[in-house]
């Protein structure tokens, strides 16, 4: 007979009180709890119907599924939220000041919780595929901040999801570093190395209850590639092939880190088909469908990540062939998968997506028109600053050409010009290494900007006259202001900003 109390999700939710800080497992919808947060949302709605307050603070690894972020946002149950999100309802809530949200680098949240910089989680809700009598927790398809919240929380609720097989034991490398001043160097020398143990070990007495589920990860499908994303992918692959040929990348190549989304999938596909790119390893946060296909083909020989953020059919195909993948995949806590120390040591080639870039190389990853949060900074800066080569990709335009993704000055800075080595759009590659601001600007305009906006940005450069960084404060947001007035950046007339 089990020592644990098995309950329904609604019975588990009763343990969560108004004002609690709650930590949730997973990284993206992969490994995120599904039944308990939805039950907490129902509990909040019942309290609100009685005129009572009910909100909780929410710590996660990254974004989650709709059953967590969406349900709690719709229930008006968010006291605060960090570090990253991508749910439409939560985004609407935080952009209308109904859900306080603070963006964080993903490698920082676990140590900041340990340091006491934020309220300690009272409860951790962790999805597992196995739970032993002596407190060994085997995570499912995503790790996130699970080891830290499991240790810090007063109580733990387990979602035991049998959709994920117990045979996942061994796919995880669970490691928490000591805190300063006692921290030791991290020992990974290559992506396939391990530092920790395959399970999260907790005191069984902390486990309040177990909720049994049989639920798929809520990972949405990816849109098919198109001419723009395919061109971006080819430009990335051709650039790296050129660097390899020039001897600026070692002949054995270097590990790749790639962000999440359709462009990232297109980039990985192009790397896989380019004959001049040798087989390579990955050290990244999110492992997507395209990576799994490259593993099957032998193009990716090993992938280290924090989550398997892949569609349900692909995930099930992995589970049906775990023996093949056992020596080719490992999942780590995000403090390790996103460690700047390891990114620098391993020599990662990092490829992330910009929402907006400016002609000097600054990147906005988060805010639409400088004000509305899209998703969050995620792990891009964890990797970018420490990369061997840092690459940012973006389509050159948005909204059918009414927005140029490259502007005189970004409306919000997430990655500054000192950290961005290469900018790539469907039109070409701007290699910014070793260039002064004026040369960077000319390189970006001529290689990356959509042709319909090139003369406009050339004219902008001429506004200030000679200077080290020819920025004109009265006009630098002129394209943004014009879009807000007319709905089209093409209407920008620099004479209006003199």
C-alpha positions, -999 to +999 in steps of 0.1 A: +000+000+000+014+034-010+024+059+017+010+087-005-025+101-005-041+098-039-068+125-045-086+143-073-073+175-088-100+195-070-092+179-037-055+188-042-064+224-051-079+228-016-043+229-002-036+261-022-047+293-005-051+329-015-018+347-015+003+315-018+034+315-041+032+283-061+060+268-082+051+246-112+073+221-131+080+220-168+095+242-194+070+253-221+040+231-221+064+201-218+063+188-183+038+214-170+011+203-147-024+203-162-050+190-139-041+208-106-037+243-120-070+240-137-086+229-104-069+259-087-086+281-113-120+266-105-113+272-068-105+308-075-137+312-095-157+298-066-141+322-042-148+351-065-184+341-069-187+345-031-170+379-032-138+366-018-102+373-030-082+344-044-050+349-063-016+331-063+019+340-073+031+318-101+067+306-107+073+284-138+103+273-158+091+292-189+058+293-208+032+266-200+001+251-214-034+266-215-044+245-185-020+265-164-014+300-176-047+303-196-069+288-169-055+309-141-055+341-162-092+336-172-100+330-135-084+363-125-062+343-102-027+357-109-011+376-080+021+378-099+038+358-127+074+351-138+095+344-158+081+338-193+047+333-209+031+328-243-006+324-235-030+348-253-053+352-223-024+358-198-008+382-223-040+402-225-042+403-187-006+415-181-009+441-209-040+455-193-025+456-158-046+428-145-018+404-139+015+417-125+044+402-146+081+406-143+104+393-171+135+374-161+164+355-178+155+319-175+189+308-160+183+333-131+150+323-116+161+292-097+191+309-081+171+340-073+146+319-055+173+302-035+189+336-027+156+348-013+152+376-038+115+366-043+089+351-021+096+314-013+071+290-029+048+275-003+037+247-027+054+230-056+033+212-082+054+188-102+044+165-131+061+131-128+061+098-147+072+079-116+072+085-078+089+061-055+081+054-018+114+070-007+107+103-026+124+099-059+106+119-086+112+112-123+101+142-143+083+139-177+092+158-208+104+191-192+124+199-161+124+237-157+129+248-121+116+215-106+146+206-084+147+241-068+110+245-061+108+209-048+135+217-023+124+251-013+086+245-011+070+236+022+047+211+004+046+192-029+017+181-050+025+154-076+007+150-109+015+114-118+010+115-156+010+079-170+009+094-206+047+095-201+063+061-195+084+052-164+111+042-188+120+080-190+140+073-159+176+079-170+169+107-195+173+135-170+204+150-154+193+167-122+218+190-107+217+221-085+249+240-079+259+253-045+252+290-039+281+315-036+305+317-020+306+279-021+298+273-057+322+251-076+330+251-114+305+232-135+321+201-149+305+196-183+330+195-211+307+184-239+269+183-243+266+145-236+284+148-202+264+146-170+268+163-136+239+150-115+215+122-109+185+109-129+158+119-104+146+147-081+150+134-045+127+149-019+116+141+017+085+120+011+068+137+041+067+169+020+044+153-005+009+163+003-009+142-023-008+126-057-031+133-086-032+106-113-036+119-149-033+107-184-029+139-204-008+150-234+015+179-233-003+210-247+023+217-274+008+233-304+017+225-339+041+246-359+031+265-391+046+251-423+077+269-434+073+295-462+096+313-486+107+338-459+115+313-432+131+289-457+153+318-469+163+327-434+172+291-427+193+288-459+211+321-450+220+309-416+233+275-429+253+292-457+268+317-433+279+289-409+293+268-438+313+299-449+327+304-414+337+267-413+354+270-447+372+301-436+385+283-405+366+306-380+347+275-368+367+243-360+364+216-385+346+193-360+320+221-357+305+234-325+273+228-305+242+247-316+217+265-295+184+273-312+154+292-300+118+282-303+093+287-331+088+284-368+120+302-378+140+280-354+125+249-370+133+262-405+169+270-394+174+235-380+160+219-412+184+240-433+214+230-412+203+194-416+202+196-454+233+217-461+260+193-473+288+216-460+276+214-424+289+183-406+270+163-381+268+183-349+256+183-313+231+206-296+232+223-262+200+242-260+169+248-239+141+237-262+143+206-283+117+208-312+104+185-339+131+194-364+158+183-340+142+149-335+141+144-372+178+153-375+187+129-347+169+101-366+190+110-397+222+111-378+228+148-385+224+157-348+244+132-328+233+144-294+209+170-280+210+184-245+180+205-234+155+214-207+124+201-225+111+181-254+088+207-267+075+186-296+041+177-310+022+148-295+027+124-324+065+130-325+067+126-287+048+093-288+072+081-316+101+088-292+084+069-264+079+039-288+116+039-295+133+050-262+162+026-266+173+044-298+171+079-281+185+069-247+221+078-256+212+108-278+190+130-254+193+144-220+170+169-201+184+192-175+171+219-151+172+253-169+199+266-146+221+241-163+207+241-198+209+279-199+241+284-179+262+312-193+293+295-179+286+264-199+277+283-230+311+300-230+330+268-222+313+247-249+316+274-275+279+276-285+268+289-318+235+306-307+206+313-330+177+333-316+148+353-330+144+391-328+110+408-327+128+440-338+163+451-345+179+485-352+205+496-377+232+495-350+226+459-339+204+463-308+177+437-305+142+439-290+130+404-282+099+412-261+079+443-266+056+454-294+060+491-301+080+493-269+050+488-246+030+456-251+047+425-238+047+396-264+062+366-245+094+375-226+131+375-230+133+337-224+168+322-225+181+342-254+203+365-233+216+335-213+232+322-244+239+354-265+263+372-242+285+340-238+282+327-274+311+317-297+290+334-324+256+350-315+231+351-344+197+368-344+171+361-371+140+380-381+118+384-412+126+419-426+089+430-424+057+423-406+020+431-411+023+426-449+051+451-452+035+478-431+062+473-404+099+472-410+115+448-384+146+469-387+143+505-375+166+534-365+163+526-327+146+496-312+116+506-290+129+483-262+164+469-258+168+432-247+201+424-264+225+453-269+248+458-299+278+446-280+263+411-277+249+406-312+274+393-337+253+385-367+218+396-380+201+375-406+168+381-425+154+365-457+174+391-477+208+383-464+235+383-436+249+413-417+282+402-400+287+429-374+319+416-359+347+442-358+326+470-372+321+505-359+285+518-355+284+535-390+297+504-407+272+482-388+244+504-399+254+503-435+259+466-434+225+460-419+207+483-443+223+469-474+221+432-464+191+427-442+165+455-446+136+450-470+144+469-503+113+490-498+127+505-466+164+508-475+163+543-488+143+555-458+169+542-435+198+555-456+181+589-453+178+585-416+215+580-412+221+613-430+200+633-406+225+637-378+256+645-397+290+632-387+291+614-353+303+581-338+268+567-336+246+588-360+214+587-339+189+616-341+168+617-310+140+638-325+135+612-353+147+578-340+112+566-332+097+583-362+088+550-380+071+537-348+051+570-344+041+570-380+028+534-377+008+543-347-007+573-366-013+557-400-009+520-396+021+519-421+057+527-415+061+534-452+043+567-447+073+580-426+086+614-438+117+625-419+108+661-426+080+657-401+106+651-373+130+680-379 
